[in-house]
C-alpha cells in the first residue's frame, strides 16, 4: 500500500481524534470551577476534591446508577414487576421506568475504571458526559463529509461539538441525558440518509438496519426519541413524492412491472430502506419498551401543550417556572446555536442545497483550438494546449457535478431532510428554550455543508493548493471562533449547583433522623436530598408539575403556622390522597382547597364537624378524608429552608397564592443584601447594599428604601431580628407595597426588602426570623452554625 493511500485512510481518523480532543478538553476545564474564587473552591467540592454536580437532575441519575450497580435494577425496589423509586414523590413513590442508557454506560465505565484502580461512582459519573458528548463529532464529520468534503465535515464536527446550548448541558459535572441528544439523532439521520442515497441494495439494507439499531439506542437514552423517528419518516415520504411527481426521478416504480411483490420492493430505492427502518426499529424498541413505544409516538400532542397555564384539575402548572421551558427570543436562539455566523452559514447551507437542484447548461459552443495547437509535435504539448484542455475539463466537471442525476437526487433529498428538520425543531423551541438543542443540529450541519461549498468554489478560483488550504483554515476559524469561545467561557464560569452548607445539612439528616423521615422543600433540591440524605422526599424535579407545587408553595407563603404545618404533615404522611379524596366528593378544586384551609388547622373532631355541617359531606366521607389529612401515626417530617429559596420566592409565592377563581396569581419577591452599621449621635444607622436604610435611636426605629439622596420611601413594616429574637416590629405606612427586615446574627448583618405580602409568610418567619415565636416548627440543624445560616432543617409537628 502506497504512502498516499495510507494517509487517505488515516486522515479521517486523525481529524476525528483532533475534533474529539478539542470538544473533550473544553468540557474538562469545568473541573477547575473557575467561576468560584480560589479561596472558596473547597466549599463547593466533594471529599474527593471534585466539584459538586452542576445541576440537581445529576443526583437522580447518580442514584439510579448506584441502585443498578448494587441491586441490578434502577429502582429502590421492584413492585409488581416495575422498578419503583421509593425516594421520589413520597408517598407512594413513582415508577423508575427511565431511559436506562445513561445508567448502563456509566455502570460500564465504572466497571472498566475499577479494573485499573479504585474510582468511586461519583467520580466516574462526573466525567461521563465529558466523554460521551464529544463523540457527536464522529457522525457530524462523516455525515457532512459525505455530502460535501473534509472542510465541511471538520466545520460540522467543531460546531456540533461546541454548540452553545448543548455544551452548557454536557460539560464535566453535568451528569444528565443531554449527553446523548446530539450523538444519537446524528447517527440515526446519518445511517438513514446513507440508506436512501446508496445505489446498491445491499448497502441500503445495511444502513437501514444500522439506523434502526441507532433508533433503539436513542429510545434508551431519551424519552423524546420520537421526533427523529418522525423526521426521517417524513423526509423520506416527502422526498418520494416530490422526486417522483415534480422532478420526474425514478424513485418509485409500479409493481405491475414486476413478477412478484418481493421483487418489486427490492427494486424500490426509497420504500425498501424506509420499510426496513420502520419495521425493525419499532420491533426492536417494542422488545424493551413493550406497548409504551406506541404511546410515546403520541408525545407530540403533549409537547404542544407545555405552555398551558393550568392543568385540567385547575392547579397551576409549575412548568411555566422552569427556565428551560421559557420561550426564547430570536437572539437567544442564535446565541445558543453558536452565534450569528454559524446561524447565517446554516441558512446559506440550505440555500446552496436548493440552488444545486438547478440544471446548469453550458453557454455557447466550445471553439476549436487554433491549428498550431491542434497538432503539436510528437511528445510535446504547447502551454496553450495544456491550459485549454485543463479549462475544458474543469468546465465539464462543474457541469457534470451539477447536472449529474445521482447528485441532483441526493441534493433534493438533503434539501427536504434539512428543511423539515429546521421546521419541526423551530416549532419545538416555541415550547421552550431547551429545544434549541435539537434545532442546533441541522443548523450546525448545514453550516458545515456551506463551508464545503465554499471550499469547492475557492478550489476553482485558487490555483495553488497551499493557498486554498490557508483560505479554508481562515474560513473555518471565522465560523468556529464564536462558539468555541463561548464554550471556553462556559467551562470557565461553572459554579456547582450546591455547596458544603447544604450537603453537610443532608449528612446530618442522614445520621440524626429516623430512616422513615420524609423531607420537604421547594422542588429544585429534591433529587439532592434523596441522594445525599438517603431520605424520601415529597417534591422534586420528577414530580414538580403536580398539585404539590401549590401545596408546598402555600406552606411557604401562608402566614398561618398551623396551616403550614398541617399541609406538610398531610403531604409527608399521605401525599396527594387527602385532597384527591376530598375532590372526588366536591368535584371542585377551589372548594376542596377552601375546605382544607379550614380543617388542616383544627383537630380531627372539629374537622369532621366542619365537613359534615358546613359542606354537606357524610360522616363516612369525612372519615375517608380525615385518615389522610389527620393521620393517626404521622410520618416524621423535616422541612428545609435555604438561601436559594430567597431568589425563588417569585415562583413559590406565585403558586402558593394561586387564585382558583381567576386561575391566576402574582409573584412576590425578596431583595437580600449585606449591610453595614455605623453610629452617629447615639443613633445606629444601618445601610444595606440593596438601598435599605434603617435608623435606630433608642426605641425609635425609622427607615425605608433610599430612592434618592434626600428621599426615603417608607415601608409598610420594619422588622428587626437580632440573634434569633424579634427586637422591633413596627407598622409604618399602610399604603406602602413593600416591607423591610434587618437580620443580625453574631457579627453578620443583612437587610431585606420584600413585597409586603411576604412579611408574615412562613418562609420569612422560618428563614429570616429563625423560627422566633413558632410552635409547630423546631430548628433541628443549621449550616453554618454561626452567622447568617444558609440552610435550616426543621422538625414539623
N, C-alpha and C positions, 0 to 999 in steps of 0.2 A: 504494500500500500504506500503510495507516494505521500510526501510531506504535506502537500496541499489538501489531499483527501483526509488525512488525519486531522489537520487543522479545521477543516469544514465540519468534521464530526465533533471535535472538542469545543468549537466556538460557541454553539448554543449552550453547552453545559457550563462553560466558563461565564457566559453572560448571566445565566440564571443564578449561579453561585454569587456573583457580584451583586445582583439585584436583591437576592435574599439577604446577604450580609448587610447591605445598606438598610433595608427595612428592619432587620433584627436589631442592629446596634442602635438605631434611632429609638426603638422601643425600650431597649435595655437601659438607656440613660435614665429612665424613670426610677430606677432603683436608688439613685442618689438623692431623690426628693429635693431637688434644688430649689423648689418653691418654698422650702422651710429654712429659716435661718439656722446656721450650723449649731448654735448653742441650744436650739430647740429640737433637733432631729431625733435625739434619743426618746423624746416624749411621744413621737409618732412611730416608734419601731417595736416590733415583736422582740421577744427574748433572743431570737435567732439573729437579730441585727437587721433583718429585712423590714421594710415598712409595712404597716397595716395595709390591707386591701384598700383600693381607692373608692370602691362603692360597695353597697351592702348586699346586693344580689350575689356577690362573690362568696359571701359566707354561706349562703344557701347552697350554692354549687359545691362548696368545700364540704359541707355537712353530708350532702348526698353521696359524695365520693368516699368520704370516711365510712359511711354506712355500707357502701358497696364493697369496699376492701375488707371490712371487718365481718360483715354478715352475708355478703353475696347478693344483696338487694338494695335498692335505693332508699326505701322507706325505713322507718323505725321498726315496723312490723309488717307482716303480710296478713291482711284481713280479707277473708272470702276471696282469696286468690289475687288480691290487689295490693300493691305496695302502698303502705299508708304512713303518712307523716304525722306523728303524734305531737310534734313540737309546734307546728304551724296551725293557725286558725283553731286554737283550742277553746273549749271543746267544740266539735268532736274530732278535730284534726282534718286533714284533707288528703286526697289521693296524691301519691308521689309518682304518678304516671307522667313522666317528664322525659323530654328528648334526652336519651342517655349518652349520646356520643361524647359530650364533654367529660362525663364521668368515666367512660371506658378509656378514652385517650389519656386522661390524667392518671388513672389507675395503671395503665400500661407504662407511662413514663415513670411512675413511682416504682414499679417493679424493676424496670431497667436501671434506674438511677441507683437503687439499693443493691444492685449487683456489684457496684463499684465503691460503695461506702454507705454511710448512714445519713439519709436525707429525709427529714420529716415531710409529711404530706403537704404541710403548709408551704414549705419551700418549693416543692415541685409545682404546686398549684399557682404559686406566684409567677413562675416563669412560663407556664404552659401557653398562655395567649401570645406571648412574645415570640414563641417558637412556631405556633400554628399559623397565626395571622400572616406572617411574611411569605408563607407558601403560596399565597394567592398570586405572587408574581409569576409562577410557573405557567398556569393556564393562560394568564393575561398575555405573557410574552409569546407563547406558541400560537395562541389563537390569532392575535393581531399580526404576527409574523406571517402566518398562513395567508391572511388577507392582503398584506402589503409587503413588508420587508423587515430586516433586522432593526432598522432605525425605528420603525413604527412599533415593533414588538418591545424594544427597550423602553421607549417612551410610555407605552401602556403599562409595562411592568412597574416602572417608577411611580406613575400616577395612581395606579390601583393600590400599590403597596403603602403609599403615604396619603391616600385620600383623607382629608381632614377629619370628617366625622368618624370614619372607620378607624383611623389611627387613634382618635381620642377615646375609643372604647376597646382598644386591644393592646395597649402598652403593658409592660411588665407590672403586675399587681392589679390588673383589671381582669378578673377571672370570671368571664361570662361567655354566653353562647355567641356573642357578636363575632368572635374569632372565626366562626365558620361562614359568616354571612357574605363574604366575598368569594372565598375559595370554592365553595360548593356550587353556587349558582354558575360560576365561571366554568367549572368542569362540566356541568350539565349542558350548558349552552354550547360550549366548545365541541364536545363529543357529538351532540345532536346536529350541530351545523356541519361537522365533518361527514356525518351520515347522509345529510341532504346533498352536499356538494360533491361527494365521492362519485366516481364514474364506474366503479366495479361493484357488483352486488355483494361480493364477499366483504369488502371494506364497509359498505353501507350497513350490513348486518352487524359487523363487529362494533362499529362506532355506536350504533343504536343500542346495542347491549351495554356498552360502557356508559352511555348516557342514562340508561335505566338503572344501572347499579349506582351511578352518581346520585340519581334522584332518591334512591333508597337511603344512601348515606346522608343526604341533605335532610330527609324527613326525620332521621335520628338525631339531627343537630339542632333543628329549629322548627317551631310549630308553624311558621309562615312559609313552609316549603312550597305550598300550593301555587304561589304566584309565578314561580319559574315553570311549573308544570303547565299552567295556563298560557304562559308566554310562548313556549316552544310549540305548544299545540296550536295556538292562534296564529303564530308566524307561519307555520307550515301550511295551514289551511288557506290563509290569505295569499301566500306565495303560490300555492297550487292554482287558485282561481285566477289571480292576476296574470301569472305567467302563461296560463293556457288560453285565456279569453281576451286579454289585452295585448300580450306580446307574442301570441301565437307560437309559444315554445312547446316542445314535445315533453311536457312534464306529466301528462296524463294520456293514457291510451285506452281505447274502448276494448272491453273484453270480448266483443264479437270477433275480434281479430285473432283470438287465441283459442286453442282446443280445450283448455281447462282453466278453471278459476285459479288454481295453483300457479300455472304458468303465467297467467295474467298478472297476479300480484307480484310475482318475482320480477316482472318486467316494468313495474311501476317505480320510477325513481324517487317519488315523494311518498306515496302511500306505503310502500314496503317498510322503510325505516320508521315512519310515523306509527304504523300498526305495531311493529315490534316494540317501540318505545312505550306506547300506551299500555299494551297488554302486559309486558314484562315488568314495567315499573309499578303498576297497580298491583300485580300479583306479588311482587317482592315486598312492597310496603304492607300489603294485607297479611303476609306471613307474620310480620312482627306486630303491626298495629291492629290487625283484625278489621272489623267493620268501621272503626273510627276513621279510617282513611277516607271513606266516602262522606263522613260528617265533616272532615276537615276541608273537603272540596267546597263546602258551603260557607267557609270562613269569610270570603269577600263581602258577604252580606253584613256580618258583624263588624268588620273593619270600617265599613262605610258609615257605621253609627257611633264611632268612637267619640265624636264631638257632641253627642246628645247630652243635653244638660241634666236630664234626670232619667232614672230607670222607671220601669212600669210600676214599682211599688211606691213611687213618689219620694224616695230617699235621694239625696244629692249624689251625683256621680263624681267620685274622687279623681277620676282620670283627668278632669279638667284642671287639676292642680299639679299634674305630673309634667315636669319640664319637657320631657321628650315627646309629649303629646300636644304641645302647643304648636299652633300653625305658624310655620316660619315665613319670614319675609323673603323676597327675591334675593336681597343682598345676603341673607343668611344662607340660602341655598347655594349661591355662588361660592361663598366662603367655605362652606362645608364640603363642597365638591373638590376644592383645591385652589380656588381663586379665579379671577377674571380670565386669564389667558387659557388655562385648561378648559374652562367652560366654553369660551369662544372657539377654541380649537375643536372641541367636541361637536359643536353645531356645524362648524365647517367640514368636519369629517363626514357627517350625514349628508351635507350638501354635495360633497365630492362623490359619494357613492351614487347619489341620484344623477349627478352630472355625467358620470361614466356610463349611464344607461343609453346615452345617445349613440348613434352610429355616425362616426366621422368619415366623411368621404374625401378622397384625395382631390385637391383642386388643380384643374388643368391637366395637361399631358406632360409626361416626362420627356424632355428633349434628349435626342441622341447626343452623345458626346462628340466633339469635333473629330474629324477623320484621323488627325495625328494621334488622338488619344484612343481611338478605337483599335488601332493596330500598332501597338508598341513593339519594340524589338523584343525578340525571344529572350526570356529570362529577366526582363525589366518591366517595370510599370512606372509610368510617369506619375509625378506628385499629384497632378490634376486628376488623373485617372483614379488614383487611390482615394483622394478626397471625395470624388464624385460617387464612387462605389460605397464609401463609408456613409455619406449623407443619405444615399438611396436606401441602404439597409436600415439606417436609423428611422427614416420616414416609414418604411414598410413595417418596422417593428411597432412604431407608435400606432399605425393604422390597425395592425393585427391585434395589438393589445386591447384596443378599444372596441373593435368590431367582432372579436372572437366570440362566437355564440356561447361557448362554455363560460368565459369570463363575464360576459354580459348577464348570463343567467345567474351566476354567483353574486354579482353586484346587486341584482334585483332582489335576491334572497336576503342579502345582508342589509340592504336599504329597508326592506319590510321588517326584518327582525329588529333592527335598532329603532325604527320609527315606533313600532308597537311597544318596545321596551321603554323608550322615553315617555310615551304617553301614559302607560299604566303606572310607572313609578312616579311620574309627575303628579298624577292624580292621588297617589298614595301619600305624598308628602303634604297634601292639603288636609290630611287627617292627623298630622303630627310630624315634628321635625325629625324624629327617629327614622322615618322612612327615606330621608335624604341619603342614607347609607345605600339603599337599593338603587336610588336614582344615580348615584355617583358611578356605578359600574358601567352602564352604557356610555355615559359622558366621557369617562376616562379612556375607555376602549376606543371610542370614536376620535378622541384627541390623538391617540396613538396612530390610528388609521390616517388621519390628516397629515401627521408628520411623515408617514410613509409616502403619501402622495407628494408632499413637498420634496422628499428625497428623490423621487423619480423625476420630478420637474428639474431640480437642480442638476441631477446627473446628466440630463440632456443639454444643459447650458454651461456646465463647468467641465472642461475637458480633462483637467488633471485630477486623478483620483484622490490625491492627498488634499487638494483644496476642497473637494467635495466632502471628504471626511471631516475636515475642520469646520466647514459650513454647517454640517449636520450636528456636530457636537455643540456648536453655538445655539442652534435651534432647540436641541434637547435641553440645554441649560436654561434657555429663556422660558420654556414651557414648564420646566420642573422646579425652578427656583422657589416660587412662592409656596407650593405645597410641601416641599422638603423643609423650607424654613419654618413653616407653620408646625410641621411635625416635630422639629427640633425644639421649637418654643413650647409646645405642649409637654414634651418629655421633661423639659427643664423648669416647668412650673407646677408639677404634680404635687398635690398635698393629699396625704392619706385621708380616708373617709372617717377615721376615728382616731382616738388617742389614748394615752395611758389612763386618764381620768375615767373614761367610760369603761375601758377593758378591766381596770383594777376593780371598779364597782361590780362588774359582772363576775369576776373571780370571787369577790366577796359573797355575792349572792349564791354562787355555786357551792361555797364552803359553809355558808351560815344560814341557809334557808331549807325548809323541807323539800324533799325530792318532788313532791306533788304541787309545789308552789307554782303559781301562774303569774307571768309578768305582762303588764300593760303599759303602753306609752303610745305616742303618735307612731304611725306605721313605719317610718323610714328605717329605724334601727331594729326592727323585729327579727330579721334574719341574724343579725349580730348577737342579739340576746340569746337566741336559741343555740348558736354555735359556741359562744364563749361561756355562758352561764349554764348551759345544758338544762334549761327550763322551758316549759311550754309557754307560748305567747298567744295572746288573743288577737293581735292585729299586726300584720307585717306586709311586705311587698307582694306577697302572693294572695292576700285577702283584702287588699286595700279598697277595691271597688265593691263594697258591701255596706249594709246598714250600719256596720260597726264604725264607719267613718263618722257618721252622725253622732252615735252614742259616745264614742271616745272624745270627739270634739266637744260634745256637750259637757262631759265630765270635766274638761279643762276650762270651758267657757263659763259655766254656771257659777253664780255666787253662793249657791245653796250647798253647803258642805255635805249634808245628809243625802241630797240627791246625787251628788258626785260619787260618794261612797257607795250608794245603792246601785248606781249604774255599773261601777267597777266590780262589785260583788256579783251582780247578775251575770255579767259577761264572763267572769272567771269561772263561775260555777256551772252555768248552763248555756253559755254562748248566745245564740240567736233564739233559743227556744221560747224565752219569755215573751218577747214582742211578737214573734211569729204566731205563737198560740193565741195571744190576745187578738191579733189582727184577723185570725180566722173567724173570730166572733164579731168583731166590729166592722170588718170589710172596709176599713177606712184607716189609712196610715196616720193622718193627723189626729184622729180620735184616739188611736192607740197610744200615740205619744202623750196626748193630754192626760189619759188615764194613768200612764206610767209615771208622769211627773208628780201625780198626787200620791200614788201608792208606794213608790220607792222611798219616800221619806217617812213612812209610818210603819207601825208594827203589823204583823200578819193579820190579826183580827180586824184592826181598823181598815186595812187594805181590802179585806173581803167585804166589809160593810160598804165601803165606797163603791166597789164594782157592782154590788147587788142593788143597793138603794139608789145610787145616782146614775148608773149606766145600764141597768136592766139585765145584767148577767145573772145566770142561775148560780146557785151555790156550787154546783158541780163544776161549772165553767170557771168560776172564780178560783176554786181549788186547783184546777188544772193549770191556771196561770201562776198561782202563788208558789207551786212547787219549784218553779224556775226563778221567780223574782225574789222569793224569800226562802231560799233553800235551808233545810233543816241542818245540814252539815256543809256550810260554805267552804269552798276551796281557799286555801291560803293565797292571799292576793298581794302582789307587790306592784306598786305604781312608781314609774320612773319619770322624773322631770329633769331636763338637761338644758344646757346653754343653747344648743342648736334650735330648741323649740321656740326661743325668743324670735328668731328670724322667720320661723314658720307659722307664727301666730296668725298672719293674714289668712292662712288656709284653715287651720283648725278652728279658728273663730268663725270663719265663713260656714263651715259645715256644722259647727256646734250651735250656731244661731239660725239655722235654716228655718224658713217660714213655709210651712206645708200648705198654706192657703195660697200664697202668691208664687210658690215654687221658686223662691229666690232668697238671696241673703246678702250680707255685707262683710267686707274684710276689715278687721280691726288690727292695729299694729302697735309694736313697741319700737322705741329708739333707745338703745343702750350704749353708754359710753363711759370711759374713765373720767374721773373728776378730781379736782384739787380743792383743798380747803385752806383759806387764809383768815387771819384775824385782823380786824380793823375797828378801832373804837369799841372794844369789848364785844363786837359782833362777829360771828363766824360767817364767812362768805364762801359758799360752795359754787364752783363753776365747772360745769360739765362740758366735755368736748362736743356734745350734741346741743349746745346753746341753752341747756337748763341752768338757771341761776337761782340760788336759794340763800336767803339771809336769815340767820338765827340770832336773835337778840333776847337772851333770857328765855321767856316762854313764848315770845312773839316770833312767828315764822311767816315769812313772806317769800315770794318768788314767782317764777314763771319761765316763759321762753323769751330769750333775748332776741328780738327781731330786728333791732337797730341799736345804735349806741346809747340812745336815751329812751328807748321804749321796750317795755317788758310786757308780753301778753300774759294775762292772768290765767291760771289753770282752773279747772273745776275743783280739783282737790290736790292737796300736798300731803304726802305721807313720808315720814322719816323712820327708817328701821335701823337700829344700832345694836349690833351683836345679837340678832335674833329677837329683839324686843322693839315693839312699836313705840317710838319715842314721841312722835307727833302725828296727828291725823286731823287735817283741817279742811273743811269745805270753803273755797274762796269765791268762786263765781259759778252760779248755776247755769249760766248761758254758755260757758266755755265748752269746747268739744274735746279737750284733752286734759289729762291729769299728769302730775309729776311725782316721782318717787326717788328718794335718796336712800341708798343702802350702804351702811358702814359695817364692815366685818373685819375684825382685827385691825390691820393697818391699811386695808384696801377700801376704796371709796368709788362708787359708781352712781351715775344718775340715769334715770329712766323717764322718758316722755312716752305717753301711751294714749291711745284712744280712751276716752273716759269710760267706755263700756267694759274695758278690761281692768279697771281699777279694783274691782271686787271679785274678779274671776278667781277660780281655784288655782289656776296656774300662777297668778300674781301672788296669791296668799301662800302657796307652797314654795315656789322658787325664789321670789324676791323677799317675801316676808318670813320665809323659812319656817312656815307652819305655825306661826305665832297665834295662839288662841284656838287652835283646832283640836277637835276631839276624836274624829274618825281616822285621822292620818297621823302616824307617829314616825318620826325620822329614824330609819334603821341604819343608814350609812350615807356618807357624802365624800366626794372627792373634788379637789383636795380637802383635807380635813381642816386646814386653816385658810383664811382669806375668803374671797368670793368663790363659793363652790360652783363647779361646772356640772356636776351630776349629783342628784339626790335620789335615794331609794327609800320609798315609804311603805310601811305596813298599813294596809287598809282594813278597818274593822267596821 
